[in-house]
Amino acid sequence: MLKKLDEEMWFFIYLLEHYAAYKDRATGDVLKEWDEKGITQEIYDGYFQYHQERIENAFDDIDRLLSTAK
């Protein structure tokens, strides 16, 4: 049985892989960009919101984070 943290990590991986496919980019490149922009933890912490919505809403939010991150 998965623990809560495990469920969050599985969803994060799912979101990362699907976002990379949506952008037609390598998963590693996407994660590197998130890390460089300092938004990886914020995306990970969005589990409770993102897993309840359409995945495209998460993609829109990630795009917004990327455009506003320093």
PDB file of N, H, CA, C and O in Angstrom:
ATOM      1  N   MET A   1       0.843  -1.181   0.000  1.00  0.00           N
ATOM      2  CA  MET A   1       0.000   0.000   0.000  1.00  0.00           C
ATOM      3  C   MET A   1       0.887   1.244   0.000  1.00  0.00           C
ATOM      4  O   MET A   1       1.897   1.299   0.702  1.00  0.00           O
ATOM      5  N   LEU A   2       0.496   2.240  -0.797  1.00  0.00           N
ATOM      6  H   LEU A   2      -0.325   2.195  -1.367  1.00  0.00           H
ATOM      7  CA  LEU A   2       1.262   3.465  -0.881  1.00  0.00           C
ATOM      8  C   LEU A   2       0.988   4.366   0.310  1.00  0.00           C
ATOM      9  O   LEU A   2      -0.149   4.498   0.761  1.00  0.00           O
ATOM     10  N   LYS A   3       2.033   4.972   0.803  1.00  0.00           N
ATOM     11  H   LYS A   3       2.957   4.864   0.437  1.00  0.00           H
ATOM     12  CA  LYS A   3       1.871   5.984   1.830  1.00  0.00           C
ATOM     13  C   LYS A   3       1.535   7.299   1.150  1.00  0.00           C
ATOM     14  O   LYS A   3       1.693   7.436  -0.063  1.00  0.00           O
ATOM     15  N   LYS A   4       1.071   8.268   1.930  1.00  0.00           N
ATOM     16  H   LYS A   4       0.942   8.157   2.915  1.00  0.00           H
ATOM     17  CA  LYS A   4       0.688   9.564   1.383  1.00  0.00           C
ATOM     18  C   LYS A   4       1.842  10.197   0.617  1.00  0.00           C
ATOM     19  O   LYS A   4       1.649  10.673  -0.502  1.00  0.00           O
ATOM     20  N   LEU A   5       3.015  10.211   1.191  1.00  0.00           N
ATOM     21  H   LEU A   5       3.171   9.824   2.100  1.00  0.00           H
ATOM     22  CA  LEU A   5       4.166  10.802   0.529  1.00  0.00           C
ATOM     23  C   LEU A   5       4.448  10.089  -0.784  1.00  0.00           C
ATOM     24  O   LEU A   5       4.777  10.730  -1.782  1.00  0.00           O
ATOM     25  N   ASP A   6       4.322   8.787  -0.789  1.00  0.00           N
ATOM     26  H   ASP A   6       4.055   8.267   0.022  1.00  0.00           H
ATOM     27  CA  ASP A   6       4.538   8.031  -2.005  1.00  0.00           C
ATOM     28  C   ASP A   6       3.518   8.424  -3.080  1.00  0.00           C
ATOM     29  O   ASP A   6       3.874   8.536  -4.254  1.00  0.00           O
ATOM     30  N   GLU A   7       2.288   8.629  -2.701  1.00  0.00           N
ATOM     31  H   GLU A   7       1.999   8.538  -1.747  1.00  0.00           H
ATOM     32  CA  GLU A   7       1.261   9.048  -3.648  1.00  0.00           C
ATOM     33  C   GLU A   7       1.607  10.404  -4.238  1.00  0.00           C
ATOM     34  O   GLU A   7       1.416  10.629  -5.433  1.00  0.00           O
ATOM     35  N   GLU A   8       2.108  11.298  -3.420  1.00  0.00           N
ATOM     36  H   GLU A   8       2.263  11.116  -2.449  1.00  0.00           H
ATOM     37  CA  GLU A   8       2.498  12.616  -3.905  1.00  0.00           C
ATOM     38  C   GLU A   8       3.658  12.509  -4.887  1.00  0.00           C
ATOM     39  O   GLU A   8       3.669  13.190  -5.913  1.00  0.00           O
ATOM     40  N   MET A   9       4.630  11.664  -4.580  1.00  0.00           N
ATOM     41  H   MET A   9       4.622  11.111  -3.747  1.00  0.00           H
ATOM     42  CA  MET A   9       5.779  11.499  -5.479  1.00  0.00           C
ATOM     43  C   MET A   9       5.350  10.854  -6.794  1.00  0.00           C
ATOM     44  O   MET A   9       5.802  11.263  -7.863  1.00  0.00           O
ATOM     45  N   TRP A  10       4.485   9.854  -6.719  1.00  0.00           N
ATOM     46  H   TRP A  10       4.118   9.522  -5.850  1.00  0.00           H
ATOM     47  CA  TRP A  10       3.993   9.229  -7.948  1.00  0.00           C
ATOM     48  C   TRP A  10       3.268  10.255  -8.816  1.00  0.00           C
ATOM     49  O   TRP A  10       3.449  10.285 -10.033  1.00  0.00           O
ATOM     50  N   PHE A  11       2.458  11.084  -8.195  1.00  0.00           N
ATOM     51  H   PHE A  11       2.311  11.060  -7.206  1.00  0.00           H
ATOM     52  CA  PHE A  11       1.748  12.088  -8.970  1.00  0.00           C
ATOM     53  C   PHE A  11       2.706  13.115  -9.551  1.00  0.00           C
ATOM     54  O   PHE A  11       2.528  13.550 -10.689  1.00  0.00           O
ATOM     55  N   PHE A  12       3.721  13.511  -8.785  1.00  0.00           N
ATOM     56  H   PHE A  12       3.865  13.158  -7.861  1.00  0.00           H
ATOM     57  CA  PHE A  12       4.713  14.458  -9.288  1.00  0.00           C
ATOM     58  C   PHE A  12       5.411  13.896 -10.527  1.00  0.00           C
ATOM     59  O   PHE A  12       5.600  14.606 -11.515  1.00  0.00           O
ATOM     60  N   ILE A  13       5.785  12.641 -10.471  1.00  0.00           N
ATOM     61  H   ILE A  13       5.631  12.064  -9.668  1.00  0.00           H
ATOM     62  CA  ILE A  13       6.434  12.000 -11.624  1.00  0.00           C
ATOM     63  C   ILE A  13       5.474  11.950 -12.807  1.00  0.00           C
ATOM     64  O   ILE A  13       5.859  12.243 -13.939  1.00  0.00           O
ATOM     65  N   TYR A  14       4.234  11.582 -12.546  1.00  0.00           N
ATOM     66  H   TYR A  14       3.921  11.344 -11.626  1.00  0.00           H
ATOM     67  CA  TYR A  14       3.205  11.558 -13.590  1.00  0.00           C
ATOM     68  C   TYR A  14       3.058  12.938 -14.227  1.00  0.00           C
ATOM     69  O   TYR A  14       3.033  13.061 -15.452  1.00  0.00           O
ATOM     70  N   LEU A  15       2.962  13.974 -13.395  1.00  0.00           N
ATOM     71  H   LEU A  15       2.983  13.874 -12.400  1.00  0.00           H
ATOM     72  CA  LEU A  15       2.804  15.337 -13.886  1.00  0.00           C
ATOM     73  C   LEU A  15       4.029  15.774 -14.686  1.00  0.00           C
ATOM     74  O   LEU A  15       3.890  16.375 -15.751  1.00  0.00           O
ATOM     75  N   LEU A  16       5.209  15.482 -14.188  1.00  0.00           N
ATOM     76  H   LEU A  16       5.322  14.994 -13.322  1.00  0.00           H
ATOM     77  CA  LEU A  16       6.445  15.824 -14.889  1.00  0.00           C
ATOM     78  C   LEU A  16       6.506  15.162 -16.261  1.00  0.00           C
ATOM     79  O   LEU A  16       6.808  15.820 -17.257  1.00  0.00           O
ATOM     80  N   GLU A  17       6.223  13.873 -16.314  1.00  0.00           N
ATOM     81  H   GLU A  17       5.978  13.339 -15.505  1.00  0.00           H
ATOM     82  CA  GLU A  17       6.283  13.144 -17.586  1.00  0.00           C
ATOM     83  C   GLU A  17       5.246  13.657 -18.581  1.00  0.00           C
ATOM     84  O   GLU A  17       5.537  13.797 -19.769  1.00  0.00           O
ATOM     85  N   HIS A  18       4.051  13.933 -18.101  1.00  0.00           N
ATOM     86  H   HIS A  18       3.815  13.819 -17.136  1.00  0.00           H
ATOM     87  CA  HIS A  18       2.997  14.409 -19.003  1.00  0.00           C
ATOM     88  C   HIS A  18       3.240  15.852 -19.441  1.00  0.00           C
ATOM     89  O   HIS A  18       2.937  16.216 -20.577  1.00  0.00           O
ATOM     90  N   TYR A  19       3.774  16.656 -18.561  1.00  0.00           N
ATOM     91  H   TYR A  19       4.020  16.360 -17.638  1.00  0.00           H
ATOM     92  CA  TYR A  19       4.107  18.026 -18.957  1.00  0.00           C
ATOM     93  C   TYR A  19       5.215  18.016 -20.012  1.00  0.00           C
ATOM     94  O   TYR A  19       5.148  18.758 -20.992  1.00  0.00           O
ATOM     95  N   ALA A  20       6.223  17.185 -19.814  1.00  0.00           N
ATOM     96  H   ALA A  20       6.278  16.582 -19.018  1.00  0.00           H
ATOM     97  CA  ALA A  20       7.310  17.086 -20.790  1.00  0.00           C
ATOM     98  C   ALA A  20       6.777  16.627 -22.142  1.00  0.00           C
ATOM     99  O   ALA A  20       7.176  17.168 -23.174  1.00  0.00           O
ATOM    100  N   ALA A  21       5.895  15.653 -22.155  1.00  0.00           N
ATOM    101  H   ALA A  21       5.571  15.214 -21.317  1.00  0.00           H
ATOM    102  CA  ALA A  21       5.304  15.183 -23.412  1.00  0.00           C
ATOM    103  C   ALA A  21       4.467  16.285 -24.059  1.00  0.00           C
ATOM    104  O   ALA A  21       4.506  16.469 -25.276  1.00  0.00           O
ATOM    105  N   TYR A  22       3.715  17.009 -23.246  1.00  0.00           N
ATOM    106  H   TYR A  22       3.683  16.860 -22.258  1.00  0.00           H
ATOM    107  CA  TYR A  22       2.882  18.122 -23.725  1.00  0.00           C
ATOM    108  C   TYR A  22       3.738  19.190 -24.398  1.00  0.00           C
ATOM    109  O   TYR A  22       3.322  19.794 -25.387  1.00  0.00           O
ATOM    110  N   LYS A  23       4.934  19.420 -23.859  1.00  0.00           N
ATOM    111  H   LYS A  23       5.272  18.929 -23.056  1.00  0.00           H
ATOM    112  CA  LYS A  23       5.850  20.416 -24.404  1.00  0.00           C
ATOM    113  C   LYS A  23       6.813  19.820 -25.433  1.00  0.00           C
ATOM    114  O   LYS A  23       7.627  20.536 -26.014  1.00  0.00           O
ATOM    115  N   ASP A  24       6.715  18.502 -25.655  1.00  0.00           N
ATOM    116  H   ASP A  24       6.053  17.920 -25.183  1.00  0.00           H
ATOM    117  CA  ASP A  24       7.604  17.797 -26.589  1.00  0.00           C
ATOM    118  C   ASP A  24       9.066  18.016 -26.223  1.00  0.00           C
ATOM    119  O   ASP A  24       9.899  18.361 -27.061  1.00  0.00           O
ATOM    120  N   ARG A  25       9.347  17.802 -24.934  1.00  0.00           N
ATOM    121  H   ARG A  25       8.671  17.522 -24.253  1.00  0.00           H
ATOM    122  CA  ARG A  25      10.700  17.971 -24.404  1.00  0.00           C
ATOM    123  C   ARG A  25      11.072  16.752 -23.590  1.00  0.00           C
ATOM    124  O   ARG A  25      10.210  15.977 -23.174  1.00  0.00           O
ATOM    125  N   ALA A  26      12.358  16.590 -23.367  1.00  0.00           N
ATOM    126  H   ALA A  26      13.058  17.219 -23.705  1.00  0.00           H
ATOM    127  CA  ALA A  26      12.844  15.500 -22.524  1.00  0.00           C
ATOM    128  C   ALA A  26      12.493  15.798 -21.063  1.00  0.00           C
ATOM    129  O   ALA A  26      12.567  16.943 -20.618  1.00  0.00           O
ATOM    130  N   THR A  27      12.117  14.768 -20.337  1.00  0.00           N
ATOM    131  H   THR A  27      12.057  13.837 -20.698  1.00  0.00           H
ATOM    132  CA  THR A  27      11.731  14.926 -18.938  1.00  0.00           C
ATOM    133  C   THR A  27      12.865  15.534 -18.120  1.00  0.00           C
ATOM    134  O   THR A  27      12.635  16.422 -17.299  1.00  0.00           O
ATOM    135  N   GLY A  28      14.074  15.063 -18.342  1.00  0.00           N
ATOM    136  H   GLY A  28      14.261  14.342 -19.009  1.00  0.00           H
ATOM    137  CA  GLY A  28      15.223  15.588 -17.608  1.00  0.00           C
ATOM    138  C   GLY A  28      15.438  17.071 -17.856  1.00  0.00           C
ATOM    139  O   GLY A  28      15.805  17.805 -16.938  1.00  0.00           O
ATOM    140  N   ASP A  29      15.217  17.522 -19.082  1.00  0.00           N
ATOM    141  H   ASP A  29      14.919  16.926 -19.828  1.00  0.00           H
ATOM    142  CA  ASP A  29      15.360  18.943 -19.408  1.00  0.00           C
ATOM    143  C   ASP A  29      14.307  19.778 -18.698  1.00  0.00           C
ATOM    144  O   ASP A  29      14.594  20.876 -18.220  1.00  0.00           O
ATOM    145  N   VAL A  30      13.091  19.259 -18.629  1.00  0.00           N
ATOM    146  H   VAL A  30      12.857  18.368 -19.018  1.00  0.00           H
ATOM    147  CA  VAL A  30      12.009  19.973 -17.947  1.00  0.00           C
ATOM    148  C   VAL A  30      12.325  20.088 -16.460  1.00  0.00           C
ATOM    149  O   VAL A  30      12.199  21.168 -15.883  1.00  0.00           O
ATOM    150  N   LEU A  31      12.733  18.993 -15.838  1.00  0.00           N
ATOM    151  H   LEU A  31      12.836  18.116 -16.307  1.00  0.00           H
ATOM    152  CA  LEU A  31      13.053  19.019 -14.413  1.00  0.00           C
ATOM    153  C   LEU A  31      14.223  19.969 -14.144  1.00  0.00           C
ATOM    154  O   LEU A  31      14.213  20.701 -13.154  1.00  0.00           O
ATOM    155  N   LYS A  32      15.207  19.959 -15.001  1.00  0.00           N
ATOM    156  H   LYS A  32      15.215  19.364 -15.805  1.00  0.00           H
ATOM    157  CA  LYS A  32      16.347  20.869 -14.843  1.00  0.00           C
ATOM    158  C   LYS A  32      15.882  22.322 -14.894  1.00  0.00           C
ATOM    159  O   LYS A  32      16.326  23.143 -14.091  1.00  0.00           O
ATOM    160  N   GLU A  33      14.992  22.643 -15.833  1.00  0.00           N
ATOM    161  H   GLU A  33      14.632  21.976 -16.485  1.00  0.00           H
ATOM    162  CA  GLU A  33      14.470  24.004 -15.930  1.00  0.00           C
ATOM    163  C   GLU A  33      13.698  24.378 -14.674  1.00  0.00           C
ATOM    164  O   GLU A  33      13.860  25.481 -14.153  1.00  0.00           O
ATOM    165  N   TRP A  34      12.851  23.461 -14.178  1.00  0.00           N
ATOM    166  H   TRP A  34      12.719  22.565 -14.602  1.00  0.00           H
ATOM    167  CA  TRP A  34      12.102  23.729 -12.950  1.00  0.00           C
ATOM    168  C   TRP A  34      13.050  23.998 -11.798  1.00  0.00           C
ATOM    169  O   TRP A  34      12.844  24.925 -11.014  1.00  0.00           O
ATOM    170  N   ASP A  35      14.101  23.175 -11.697  1.00  0.00           N
ATOM    171  H   ASP A  35      14.269  22.422 -12.333  1.00  0.00           H
ATOM    172  CA  ASP A  35      15.084  23.365 -10.626  1.00  0.00           C
ATOM    173  C   ASP A  35      15.786  24.711 -10.758  1.00  0.00           C
ATOM    174  O   ASP A  35      15.956  25.424  -9.769  1.00  0.00           O
ATOM    175  N   GLU A  36      16.190  25.054 -11.963  1.00  0.00           N
ATOM    176  H   GLU A  36      16.052  24.475 -12.766  1.00  0.00           H
ATOM    177  CA  GLU A  36      16.888  26.318 -12.190  1.00  0.00           C
ATOM    178  C   GLU A  36      16.006  27.521 -11.868  1.00  0.00           C
ATOM    179  O   GLU A  36      16.496  28.543 -11.387  1.00  0.00           O
ATOM    180  N   LYS A  37      14.725  27.401 -12.130  1.00  0.00           N
ATOM    181  H   LYS A  37      14.327  26.571 -12.521  1.00  0.00           H
ATOM    182  CA  LYS A  37      13.779  28.486 -11.843  1.00  0.00           C
ATOM    183  C   LYS A  37      13.315  28.469 -10.382  1.00  0.00           C
ATOM    184  O   LYS A  37      12.642  29.394  -9.928  1.00  0.00           O
ATOM    185  N   GLY A  38      13.677  27.418  -9.655  1.00  0.00           N
ATOM    186  H   GLY A  38      14.224  26.666 -10.023  1.00  0.00           H
ATOM    187  CA  GLY A  38      13.312  27.316  -8.246  1.00  0.00           C
ATOM    188  C   GLY A  38      11.844  27.027  -8.000  1.00  0.00           C
ATOM    189  O   GLY A  38      11.292  27.439  -6.980  1.00  0.00           O
ATOM    190  N   ILE A  39      11.200  26.312  -8.935  1.00  0.00           N
ATOM    191  H   ILE A  39      11.649  25.977  -9.764  1.00  0.00           H
ATOM    192  CA  ILE A  39       9.755  26.054  -8.798  1.00  0.00           C
ATOM    193  C   ILE A  39       9.420  24.581  -8.571  1.00  0.00           C
ATOM    194  O   ILE A  39       8.248  24.231  -8.429  1.00  0.00           O
ATOM    195  N   THR A  40      10.418  23.727  -8.534  1.00  0.00           N
ATOM    196  H   THR A  40      11.370  24.011  -8.649  1.00  0.00           H
ATOM    197  CA  THR A  40      10.162  22.286  -8.404  1.00  0.00           C
ATOM    198  C   THR A  40       9.366  21.967  -7.138  1.00  0.00           C
ATOM    199  O   THR A  40       8.378  21.234  -7.189  1.00  0.00           O
ATOM    200  N   GLN A  41       9.798  22.517  -6.008  1.00  0.00           N
ATOM    201  H   GLN A  41      10.601  23.112  -5.967  1.00  0.00           H
ATOM    202  CA  GLN A  41       9.106  22.231  -4.749  1.00  0.00           C
ATOM    203  C   GLN A  41       7.692  22.778  -4.768  1.00  0.00           C
ATOM    204  O   GLN A  41       6.773  22.140  -4.255  1.00  0.00           O
ATOM    205  N   GLU A  42       7.507  23.951  -5.351  1.00  0.00           N
ATOM    206  H   GLU A  42       8.254  24.469  -5.768  1.00  0.00           H
ATOM    207  CA  GLU A  42       6.161  24.532  -5.436  1.00  0.00           C
ATOM    208  C   GLU A  42       5.234  23.641  -6.261  1.00  0.00           C
ATOM    209  O   GLU A  42       4.072  23.447  -5.905  1.00  0.00           O
ATOM    210  N   ILE A  43       5.750  23.105  -7.358  1.00  0.00           N
ATOM    211  H   ILE A  43       6.694  23.263  -7.647  1.00  0.00           H
ATOM    212  CA  ILE A  43       4.948  22.192  -8.182  1.00  0.00           C
ATOM    213  C   ILE A  43       4.645  20.914  -7.389  1.00  0.00           C
ATOM    214  O   ILE A  43       3.508  20.443  -7.380  1.00  0.00           O
ATOM    215  N   TYR A  44       5.653  20.362  -6.731  1.00  0.00           N
ATOM    216  H   TYR A  44       6.577  20.744  -6.738  1.00  0.00           H
ATOM    217  CA  TYR A  44       5.460  19.165  -5.918  1.00  0.00           C
ATOM    218  C   TYR A  44       4.406  19.422  -4.835  1.00  0.00           C
ATOM    219  O   TYR A  44       3.542  18.582  -4.585  1.00  0.00           O
ATOM    220  N   ASP A  45       4.490  20.578  -4.206  1.00  0.00           N
ATOM    221  H   ASP A  45       5.191  21.260  -4.409  1.00  0.00           H
ATOM    222  CA  ASP A  45       3.547  20.916  -3.131  1.00  0.00           C
ATOM    223  C   ASP A  45       2.135  21.165  -3.656  1.00  0.00           C
ATOM    224  O   ASP A  45       1.193  21.218  -2.866  1.00  0.00           O
ATOM    225  N   GLY A  46       1.968  21.319  -4.957  1.00  0.00           N
ATOM    226  H   GLY A  46       2.733  21.276  -5.599  1.00  0.00           H
ATOM    227  CA  GLY A  46       0.657  21.540  -5.548  1.00  0.00           C
ATOM    228  C   GLY A  46      -0.173  20.278  -5.702  1.00  0.00           C
ATOM    229  O   GLY A  46      -1.244  20.313  -6.306  1.00  0.00           O
ATOM    230  N   TYR A  47       0.303  19.175  -5.168  1.00  0.00           N
ATOM    231  H   TYR A  47       1.174  19.147  -4.678  1.00  0.00           H
ATOM    232  CA  TYR A  47      -0.379  17.876  -5.300  1.00  0.00           C
ATOM    233  C   TYR A  47      -1.872  17.965  -4.996  1.00  0.00           C
ATOM    234  O   TYR A  47      -2.696  17.502  -5.784  1.00  0.00           O
ATOM    235  N   PHE A  48      -2.217  18.553  -3.864  1.00  0.00           N
ATOM    236  H   PHE A  48      -1.547  18.929  -3.224  1.00  0.00           H
ATOM    237  CA  PHE A  48      -3.621  18.539  -3.435  1.00  0.00           C
ATOM    238  C   PHE A  48      -4.515  19.305  -4.404  1.00  0.00           C
ATOM    239  O   PHE A  48      -5.682  18.955  -4.578  1.00  0.00           O
ATOM    240  N   GLN A  49      -3.989  20.327  -5.023  1.00  0.00           N
ATOM    241  H   GLN A  49      -3.041  20.611  -4.881  1.00  0.00           H
ATOM    242  CA  GLN A  49      -4.750  21.078  -6.020  1.00  0.00           C
ATOM    243  C   GLN A  49      -4.721  20.358  -7.362  1.00  0.00           C
ATOM    244  O   GLN A  49      -5.766  20.126  -7.968  1.00  0.00           O
ATOM    245  N   TYR A  50      -3.535  20.008  -7.822  1.00  0.00           N
ATOM    246  H   TYR A  50      -2.685  20.196  -7.329  1.00  0.00           H
ATOM    247  CA  TYR A  50      -3.367  19.493  -9.178  1.00  0.00           C
ATOM    248  C   TYR A  50      -4.051  18.144  -9.415  1.00  0.00           C
ATOM    249  O   TYR A  50      -4.579  17.901 -10.500  1.00  0.00           O
ATOM    250  N   HIS A  51      -4.042  17.277  -8.417  1.00  0.00           N
ATOM    251  H   HIS A  51      -3.613  17.474  -7.536  1.00  0.00           H
ATOM    252  CA  HIS A  51      -4.598  15.941  -8.664  1.00  0.00           C
ATOM    253  C   HIS A  51      -6.121  15.934  -8.695  1.00  0.00           C
ATOM    254  O   HIS A  51      -6.731  14.919  -9.031  1.00  0.00           O
ATOM    255  N   GLN A  52      -6.736  17.061  -8.344  1.00  0.00           N
ATOM    256  H   GLN A  52      -6.240  17.885  -8.070  1.00  0.00           H
ATOM    257  CA  GLN A  52      -8.193  17.150  -8.359  1.00  0.00           C
ATOM    258  C   GLN A  52      -8.732  17.848  -9.605  1.00  0.00           C
ATOM    259  O   GLN A  52      -9.938  17.846  -9.852  1.00  0.00           O
ATOM    260  N   GLU A  53      -7.839  18.440 -10.383  1.00  0.00           N
ATOM    261  H   GLU A  53      -6.859  18.442 -10.182  1.00  0.00           H
ATOM    262  CA  GLU A  53      -8.250  19.236 -11.531  1.00  0.00           C
ATOM    263  C   GLU A  53      -7.840  18.555 -12.827  1.00  0.00           C
ATOM    264  O   GLU A  53      -7.163  17.527 -12.832  1.00  0.00           O
ATOM    265  N   ARG A  54      -8.268  19.156 -13.914  1.00  0.00           N
ATOM    266  H   ARG A  54      -8.817  19.991 -13.910  1.00  0.00           H
ATOM    267  CA  ARG A  54      -7.786  18.708 -15.225  1.00  0.00           C
ATOM    268  C   ARG A  54      -6.279  18.948 -15.263  1.00  0.00           C
ATOM    269  O   ARG A  54      -5.794  19.954 -14.745  1.00  0.00           O
ATOM    270  N   ILE A  55      -5.554  18.044 -15.864  1.00  0.00           N
ATOM    271  H   ILE A  55      -5.948  17.227 -16.285  1.00  0.00           H
ATOM    272  CA  ILE A  55      -4.102  18.176 -15.902  1.00  0.00           C
ATOM    273  C   ILE A  55      -3.674  19.438 -16.664  1.00  0.00           C
ATOM    274  O   ILE A  55      -2.611  19.998 -16.396  1.00  0.00           O
ATOM    275  N   GLU A  56      -4.498  19.874 -17.602  1.00  0.00           N
ATOM    276  H   GLU A  56      -5.361  19.418 -17.820  1.00  0.00           H
ATOM    277  CA  GLU A  56      -4.187  21.096 -18.340  1.00  0.00           C
ATOM    278  C   GLU A  56      -4.154  22.323 -17.423  1.00  0.00           C
ATOM    279  O   GLU A  56      -3.429  23.280 -17.693  1.00  0.00           O
ATOM    280  N   ASN A  57      -4.934  22.296 -16.346  1.00  0.00           N
ATOM    281  H   ASN A  57      -5.523  21.519 -16.126  1.00  0.00           H
ATOM    282  CA  ASN A  57      -4.871  23.388 -15.369  1.00  0.00           C
ATOM    283  C   ASN A  57      -3.501  23.430 -14.702  1.00  0.00           C
ATOM    284  O   ASN A  57      -2.951  24.507 -14.468  1.00  0.00           O
ATOM    285  N   ALA A  58      -2.958  22.266 -14.399  1.00  0.00           N
ATOM    286  H   ALA A  58      -3.405  21.391 -14.589  1.00  0.00           H
ATOM    287  CA  ALA A  58      -1.615  22.205 -13.823  1.00  0.00           C
ATOM    288  C   ALA A  58      -0.588  22.713 -14.829  1.00  0.00           C
ATOM    289  O   ALA A  58       0.330  23.448 -14.466  1.00  0.00           O
ATOM    290  N   PHE A  59      -0.744  22.323 -16.093  1.00  0.00           N
ATOM    291  H   PHE A  59      -1.490  21.726 -16.388  1.00  0.00           H
ATOM    292  CA  PHE A  59       0.179  22.800 -17.129  1.00  0.00           C
ATOM    293  C   PHE A  59       0.141  24.324 -17.219  1.00  0.00           C
ATOM    294  O   PHE A  59       1.187  24.967 -17.315  1.00  0.00           O
ATOM    295  N   ASP A  60      -1.051  24.899 -17.190  1.00  0.00           N
ATOM    296  H   ASP A  60      -1.901  24.376 -17.112  1.00  0.00           H
ATOM    297  CA  ASP A  60      -1.181  26.354 -17.239  1.00  0.00           C
ATOM    298  C   ASP A  60      -0.498  27.008 -16.045  1.00  0.00           C
ATOM    299  O   ASP A  60       0.168  28.033 -16.182  1.00  0.00           O
ATOM    300  N   ASP A  61      -0.672  26.403 -14.873  1.00  0.00           N
ATOM    301  H   ASP A  61      -1.214  25.570 -14.762  1.00  0.00           H
ATOM    302  CA  ASP A  61      -0.048  26.937 -13.671  1.00  0.00           C
ATOM    303  C   ASP A  61       1.472  26.846 -13.761  1.00  0.00           C
ATOM    304  O   ASP A  61       2.175  27.782 -13.381  1.00  0.00           O
ATOM    305  N   ILE A  62       1.972  25.736 -14.255  1.00  0.00           N
ATOM    306  H   ILE A  62       1.400  24.976 -14.563  1.00  0.00           H
ATOM    307  CA  ILE A  62       3.421  25.565 -14.408  1.00  0.00           C
ATOM    308  C   ILE A  62       3.968  26.592 -15.392  1.00  0.00           C
ATOM    309  O   ILE A  62       5.017  27.185 -15.142  1.00  0.00           O
ATOM    310  N   ASP A  63       3.282  26.808 -16.493  1.00  0.00           N
ATOM    311  H   ASP A  63       2.429  26.326 -16.696  1.00  0.00           H
ATOM    312  CA  ASP A  63       3.713  27.819 -17.459  1.00  0.00           C
ATOM    313  C   ASP A  63       3.754  29.204 -16.810  1.00  0.00           C
ATOM    314  O   ASP A  63       4.673  29.986 -17.051  1.00  0.00           O
ATOM    315  N   ARG A  64       2.760  29.492 -15.994  1.00  0.00           N
ATOM    316  H   ARG A  64       2.013  28.857 -15.798  1.00  0.00           H
ATOM    317  CA  ARG A  64       2.732  30.784 -15.287  1.00  0.00           C
ATOM    318  C   ARG A  64       3.906  30.887 -14.322  1.00  0.00           C
ATOM    319  O   ARG A  64       4.560  31.927 -14.248  1.00  0.00           O
ATOM    320  N   LEU A  65       4.177  29.811 -13.580  1.00  0.00           N
ATOM    321  H   LEU A  65       3.646  28.966 -13.639  1.00  0.00           H
ATOM    322  CA  LEU A  65       5.312  29.811 -12.654  1.00  0.00           C
ATOM    323  C   LEU A  65       6.624  30.023 -13.403  1.00  0.00           C
ATOM    324  O   LEU A  65       7.497  30.761 -12.946  1.00  0.00           O
ATOM    325  N   LEU A  66       6.755  29.376 -14.546  1.00  0.00           N
ATOM    326  H   LEU A  66       6.046  28.777 -14.917  1.00  0.00           H
ATOM    327  CA  LEU A  66       7.977  29.525 -15.342  1.00  0.00           C
ATOM    328  C   LEU A  66       8.151  30.961 -15.828  1.00  0.00           C
ATOM    329  O   LEU A  66       9.269  31.477 -15.862  1.00  0.00           O
ATOM    330  N   SER A  67       7.071  31.591 -16.195  1.00  0.00           N
ATOM    331  H   SER A  67       6.163  31.172 -16.167  1.00  0.00           H
ATOM    332  CA  SER A  67       7.177  32.950 -16.749  1.00  0.00           C
ATOM    333  C   SER A  67       7.387  34.006 -15.660  1.00  0.00           C
ATOM    334  O   SER A  67       7.897  35.091 -15.943  1.00  0.00           O
ATOM    335  N   THR A  68       7.002  33.702 -14.429  1.00  0.00           N
ATOM    336  H   THR A  68       6.588  32.821 -14.199  1.00  0.00           H
ATOM    337  CA  THR A  68       7.140  34.689 -13.354  1.00  0.00           C
ATOM    338  C   THR A  68       8.314  34.400 -12.423  1.00  0.00           C
ATOM    339  O   THR A  68       8.661  35.237 -11.590  1.00  0.00           O
ATOM    340  N   ALA A  69       8.928  33.226 -12.555  1.00  0.00           N
ATOM    341  H   ALA A  69       8.646  32.546 -13.232  1.00  0.00           H
ATOM    342  CA  ALA A  69      10.053  32.864 -11.682  1.00  0.00           C
ATOM    343  C   ALA A  69      11.263  33.713 -12.035  1.00  0.00           C
ATOM    344  O   ALA A  69      11.436  34.142 -13.176  1.00  0.00           O
ATOM    345  N   LYS A  70      12.080  33.939 -11.045  1.00  0.00           N
ATOM    346  H   LYS A  70      11.939  33.590 -10.118  1.00  0.00           H
ATOM    347  CA  LYS A  70      13.282  34.751 -11.254  1.00  0.00           C
ATOM    348  C   LYS A  70      14.368  33.948 -11.898  1.00  0.00           C
ATOM    349  O   LYS A  70      15.454  34.470 -12.150  1.00  0.00           O
TER     350      LYS A  70
END
